């Protein structure tokens, strides 16, 4: 039995989850990762990038389903001031302490199983063994997908029914998961999760229904066991699996290709060699295509992404984005429509908001206003919801900005709301006065006006020349920060947690002070040295950041704030106060917010600096492992 404290620590520090195929309104939860670190992963079963395998990396540690489920329960307590919970969180935590096995079943609209998995959870809350079996319908729709995957704790066996072959890997080289790091999704559930309906039901069974905005999914909690019975359309149960579930066996007539270190050398079949080579080539094309899209070379992006189709579902969407920017609206619409159909086939349902929006724009630009109106109408509810719950718009942001995939951009809540207001103005022709420069009360009135309009009018009026708001720029990493030096390119592949900061600190040299031009990289480096307690060297980096900030007031303010904090930690309080005073004098609007989520910091620079003038900064620890 896991101690209560250990369960709670797992929930706070290690929550990881990757959706099964029936989660309708998102493609990749890792997109929403708090520090936007993307590992070198590739699609698993059946080729869609919802289900992922970890390759050529240490075995991923996975928080137990118990932790995932406990978060849903915690959200109910958090929202107790709005609705009285039907059960106590202590009961749920107690129930989760005994969870060792997770049985996952996803069904299509016809009720047929399209995804079934078994997971064994260790005492430490991490995945121990895993099994996933795909039905024939999945294999037929996604050629090349495994018919089954079994991980016995040491090895991973991938079964290819159509090739009559089993490929065996060391688990360190290839691991399949249902769960992965969520980061900010956990915080979102605590802050924005809501009880939709107490004493509801799920497929005829009593249940409490909870909305998880970040996941765009409803969680159904069993009132008797205190454990969720479903997340979205994915059913959950906790019974021990049948004997032999984790046993790797070789069916009669199947060939074996053993790729484990130390195994007897075998000659890989031509089809496997061709698949691996093609996968490597299309993977490179995909990376080159998204890089071209990021830098605005749309012709090159289209050229590369056309050759990457099939490697990653986002190749289809971003190829559409490249065509759209080139003015080839019919081709863009074709790509967006293909992406929409592909995802809806996998997830069920009939709406994928960000995809409907992109398709509608391409159709409208191409002159098909009737079809565009239908797609805009389909995504309108999610767009309105984002004004109150910014996390509801995160997939719009990911679709719009490939930089997010590579950790080069981290949209703030304010940015997501402003961009959604702009989208709404374009497709509705309405303008209710929202503006980040206004007071909270004024913007609250604007949001209420949008909601009232949606209830009473809600008509689409495509207005491409609508007046748009300037979009606030996230202060962490700008595009130039990750493109202008090998050092920056290296950093973009690191996370923001303790392990990555230790790696940066180990490589740091005082020569960086002269080599680094971009303030974002200086900030990143300084935070890494702060994380490992090297305050004096961190101070030098923040001082250099001040020099490099130029006219960028947010960068300048961050440089000074962090200088003040280092001076506090070094015991030079007078210098710290005078540095904070500079930020106060800048008079930055209190509506402007900066976030360093890895340290649990969120502040308005001038307001925060004024507080630090009274109360010295006290070290805060990095909340993320990586």
C-alpha positions, -999 to 999 in steps of 0.1 A, spaced: 0 0 0 14 34 -10 15 59 18 -8 89 15 21 113 13 37 94 -16 4 94 -36 1 131 -30 37 137 -41 31 117 -72 1 138 -80 19 171 -75 53 163 -90 49 135 -116 15 136 -131 17 121 -166 -10 111 -190 -13 104 -227 -48 101 -241 -63 71 -257 -78 74 -292 -113 84 -280 -104 117 -265 -121 139 -291 -108 174 -288 -71 171 -286 -43 154 -304 -14 156 -280 -16 164 -243 22 168 -242 16 199 -262 2 214 -231 32 204 -211 41 230 -185 76 236 -199 68 225 -234 95 199 -235 90 175 -264 109 143 -263 120 125 -295 88 105 -298 70 90 -328 34 77 -333 27 44 -317 -6 26 -323 -20 29 -349 1 57 -364 -18 86 -349 3 107 -325 -22 104 -297 -7 71 -286 31 74 -283 62 53 -278 94 66 -263 124 57 -284 161 59 -278 156 75 -244 157 63 -208 126 44 -198 99 70 -190 86 70 -155 49 71 -155 27 82 -127 0 57 -118 -35 59 -129 -42 65 -93 -25 98 -95 -43 108 -126 -76 99 -111 -68 116 -78 -64 149 -96 -100 147 -108 -111 141 -72 -89 170 -60 -105 193 -84 -139 186 -68 -125 196 -34 -110 228 -50 -143 238 -64 -162 230 -31 -170 266 -27 -192 264 -58 -207 229 -53 -208 206 -23 -187 175 -31 -206 142 -29 -176 125 -13 -145 134 7 -111 136 -10 -97 114 18 -119 86 7 -106 88 -29 -69 90 -18 -75 60 4 -90 40 -25 -62 50 -48 -36 36 -25 -46 1 -34 -47 6 -72 -22 -17 -89 -38 -25 -123 -55 -4 -148 -77 -17 -176 -85 8 -204 -111 3 -230 -120 28 -258 -150 23 -281 -160 37 -315 -194 53 -321 -208 18 -329 -198 6 -295 -170 -16 -308 -137 -17 -289 -110 2 -308 -85 4 -280 -78 -20 -251 -48 -18 -227 -37 -33 -195 -12 -15 -172 5 -27 -141 14 1 -116 44 -3 -93 45 7 -56 63 38 -66 34 48 -89 52 42 -122 43 19 -150 58 -16 -146 42 -37 -174 20 -29 -204 -1 -46 -230 -21 -31 -258 -41 -50 -285 -56 -34 -316 -86 -48 -334 -85 -57 -370 -104 -25 -380 -76 -4 -366 -49 -24 -385 -69 -21 -418 -73 17 -414 -37 22 -404 -14 -2 -423 19 -9 -406 4 -6 -371 12 -33 -346 -16 -57 -339 -3 -60 -303 24 -47 -280 35 -64 -248 60 -50 -223 71 -76 -197 92 -51 -176 124 -58 -195 116 -62 -231 90 -48 -256 75 -71 -282 58 -55 -312 35 -79 -331 30 -74 -368 1 -96 -378 2 -88 -415 40 -96 -417 38 -127 -394 66 -113 -373 74 -102 -338 101 -75 -333 116 -75 -298 134 -45 -283 150 -36 -251 125 -17 -231 150 12 -227 149 15 -265 112 14 -271 84 18 -246 47 22 -252 26 43 -228 -9 54 -220 4 81 -196 29 109 -200 37 142 -184 9 167 -182 24 195 -161 2 224 -166 -29 203 -172 -27 193 -135 -26 229 -124 -54 236 -148 -76 209 -133 -71 222 -98 -78 258 -108 -105 254 -135 -120 219 -131 -157 220 -123 -184 197 -111 -208 196 -140 -234 174 -124 -236 155 -91 -255 122 -90 -255 119 -128 -248 87 -146 -224 70 -170 -239 44 -193 -267 37 -168 -244 37 -137 -245 64 -110 -216 89 -114 -205 124 -106 -195 143 -137 -165 166 -136 -153 188 -164 -115 190 -171 -109 220 -194 -73 212 -202 -82 177 -214 -115 188 -231 -130 158 -214 -155 148 -187 -145 126 -159 -171 102 -143 -164 93 -107 -180 62 -92 -198 73 -59 -192 39 -43 -156 31 -51 -146 68 -53 -126 59 -84 -133 73 -119 -150 49 -142 -143 69 -174 -124 99 -187 -141 112 -218 -152 81 -238 -124 59 -223 -136 34 -198 -115 26 -167 -114 -4 -144 -89 -17 -119 -92 -55 -118 -62 -79 -120 -55 -90 -156 -58 -126 -167 -28 -149 -162 -3 -145 -191 -13 -110 -199 24 -98 -198 39 -129 -213 58 -125 -246 50 -155 -267 56 -162 -304 26 -173 -324 31 -203 -347 45 -193 -381 58 -159 -369 94 -149 -375 113 -132 -347 136 -102 -351 154 -96 -318 170 -62 -316 180 -64 -279 216 -58 -270 234 -91 -267 208 -110 -286 219 -135 -313 224 -114 -345 195 -118 -369 190 -103 -404 161 -79 -404 136 -85 -432 137 -60 -461 102 -47 -452 114 -37 -417 146 -21 -431 125 -1 -456 101 10 -430 128 22 -407 146 41 -435 113 56 -447 104 66 -412 138 83 -407 135 101 -440 99 113 -435 108 123 -399 136 145 -412 112 160 -438 87 167 -411 112 185 -389 125 205 -419 90 213 -430 79 226 -395 111 246 -392 104 262 -426 69 270 -414 82 286 -383 105 309 -401 78 318 -427 93 300 -457 59 286 -468 70 273 -501 98 252 -486 74 241 -458 49 228 -483 76 210 -503 90 192 -472 56 185 -455 42 170 -487 69 143 -484 63 139 -447 26 129 -450 19 98 -429 48 103 -406 29 125 -382 -7 136 -383 4 172 -379 22 170 -412 -13 171 -428 -25 201 -408 7 222 -412 8 214 -449 -26 230 -450 -12 260 -430 16 264 -456 -9 262 -485 -31 288 -467 -3 313 -463 6 307 -500 -29 316 -510 -37 281 -522 -70 279 -503 -85 249 -520 -55 228 -513 -54 241 -477 -91 232 -472 -84 197 -486 -56 192 -460 -76 206 -431 -106 185 -441 -84 154 -443 -70 161 -408 -106 167 -395 -119 134 -409 -88 114 -398 -91 127 -362 -129 123 -360 -126 88 -372 -101 81 -344 -119 100 -317 -155 99 -326 -178 129 -324 -183 154 -351 -163 185 -341 -126 192 -336 -128 230 -329 -94 242 -340 -96 221 -372 -131 233 -380 -118 269 -376 -89 264 -399 -110 246 -425 -136 274 -423 -110 301 -429 -97 282 -460 -132 277 -473 -142 313 -467 -110 326 -484 -117 302 -513 -153 316 -517 -173 288 -502 -190 308 -475 -218 283 -469 -194 255 -460 -172 279 -440 -202 291 -420 -211 256 -410 -175 250 -397 -173 283 -379 -207 275 -362 -193 242 -351 -163 256 -333 -180 287 -319 -189 272 -285 -153 263 -278 -142 298 -288 -166 315 -265 -156 291 -237 -120 302 -240 -128 337 -229 -136 323 -195 -113 293 -196 -82 301 -216 -70 265 -215 -99 256 -238 -81 275 -266 -47 258 -262 -52 235 -292 -60 265 -314 -26 279 -303 -8 247 -310 -23 245 -344 -15 281 -352 21 280 -339 44 251 -345 70 268 -323 50 254 -293 58 219 -303 95 226 -299 93 246 -267 101 278 -284 69 295 -274 47 294 -243 14 312 -248 1 330 -217 -35 329 -207 -38 366 -218 -23 358 -252 -48 329 -257 -77 351 -248 -66 380 -270 -61 357 -300 -94 341 -295 -111 375 -294 -94 383 -327 -107 350 -342 -142 358 -330 -141 392 -346 -130 377 -379 -158 352 -381 -186 372 -364 -180 408 -373 -187 416 -336 -166 438 -313 -174 441 -277 -144 461 -265 -121 435 -250 -86 448 -246 -57 439 -223 -51 476 -216 -86 479 -200 -95 471 -164 -106 436 -153 -141 450 -148 -142 464 -184 -130 431 -199 -154 411 -177 -182 432 -192 -168 425 -227 -167 387 -221 -203 388 -207 -213 406 -239 -198 379 -260 -216 352 -240 -249 371 -243 -244 375 -280 -238 338 -284 -270 330 -265 -292 355 -284 -276 358 -319 -246 336 -325 -247 343 -363 -216 340 -384 -206 371 -404 -172 365 -419 -153 398 -416 -117 393 -427 -110 430 -424 -121 432 -387 -101 454 -364 -77 431 -344 -60 436 -311 -22 435 -308 -12 402 -294 10 403 -262 43 385 -267 52 358 -243 85 368 -226 102 334 -224 117 324 -257 112 343 -289 119 327 -323 153 344 -326 164 330 -293 164 295 -306 178 301 -341 209 323 -339 235 300 -322 244 264 -316 241 270 -279 205 282 -284 198 252 -306 211 229 -279 190 245 -252 158 243 -272 159 205 -268 162 207 -230 134 211 -205 130 236 -177 132 212 -148 160 204 -124 178 179 -146 180 202 -176 191 231 -154 219 209 -140 229 200 -175 231 237 -185 250 246 -154 275 219 -159 282 232 -194 282 269 -184 313 290 -190 319 327 -182 326 330 -220 288 328 -225 285 364 -212 302 376 -244 289 349 -267 251 351 -260 233 379 -277 197 370 -270 182 380 -237 159 349 -236 189 326 -236 206 347 -209 175 344 -188 174 307 -193 210 303 -184 207 325 -154 177 306 -141 197 273 -145 226 287 -124 201 300 -98 185 265 -97 219 250 -87 227 277 -62 253 296 -82 239 330 -75 269 352 -83 273 337 -118 235 339 -123 237 376 -113 263 383 -140 240 366 -166 210 387 -156 232 419 -157 242 410 -193 205 403 -200 198 439 -190 223 451 -215 209 430 -243 172 438 -236 173 469 -257 139 485 -259 121 453 -248 106 465 -215 94 431 -204 129 416 -209 144 445 -191 120 442 -162 127 404 -159 165 410 -159 162 436 -131 138 414 -111 161 385 -112 191 407 -104 173 419 -73 165 383 -63 201 372 -67 213 402 -47 189 393 -19 202 358 -19 238 371 -18 230 392 12 234 426 -4 200 439 5 206 476 -2 216 469 -38 186 446 -42 162 473 -31 177 498 -55 174 473 -83 138 466 -75 131 504 -74 141 506 -111 114 481 -120 89 500 -98 98 532 -117 91 515 -150 54 516 -141 45 484 -160 8 478 -160 -4 454 -134 -23 436 -161 10 425 -176 19 391 -161 51 371 -163 52 334 -154 80 311 -145 59 280 -137 88 257 -130 95 279 -99 58 286 -91 63 323 -99 37 345 -115 39 382 -112 33 417 -126 69 431 -126 64 466 -111 39 453 -85 61 424 -76 92 446 -73 74 469 -49 66 439 -27 102 428 -28 114 462 -16 95 455 16 100 417 18 133 402 6 132 374 -19 134 339 -4 146 310 -26 119 290 -43 126 255 -56 121 241 -90 89 222 -90 97 201 -121 120 172 -124 120 174 -162 
